Amino acid sequence: CHLHSSTFNPMYCGHPIIQFGPYQSLKEMRERGFRTFAKWWDESYDDELDHWKRFEKVMDVTLELSKLSQKELLEIYIDMKEVLQHNVDLITNFDVKSELHDKVFND
């Protein structure tokens, strides 16, 4: 599972994400220490093998979120601040030498 800047840039800026990516990309992110947003929306799309069905499930999530009022969205955002800050901190404190260089050259 290849995770790239289109995933990490919004998280670094403190934004929640709906990850439309490869099968189980959210699982990979959680294994790397990131927290995801299953408390606030359905992330079962991550376990969908069929690409088209996964896309449909992601679209269902975005449709449901689009139906919320600004007040409801703000309440969700306030509730998820701890998760957002955790992800920002994880990215900010990423040590390239120990996390990438040493794994590539020592394994």
Secondary structure, 3 states (H helix, E strand, C coil): CCCCHHHHHHHHCCCCCCCCCCCCHHHHHHHCCCCCCCCCCCCHHHHCCCHHHHHHHHHHHHHHHHCCCHHHHHHHHHHCHHHHHHHHHHHHCCCHHHHHHHHHHHC
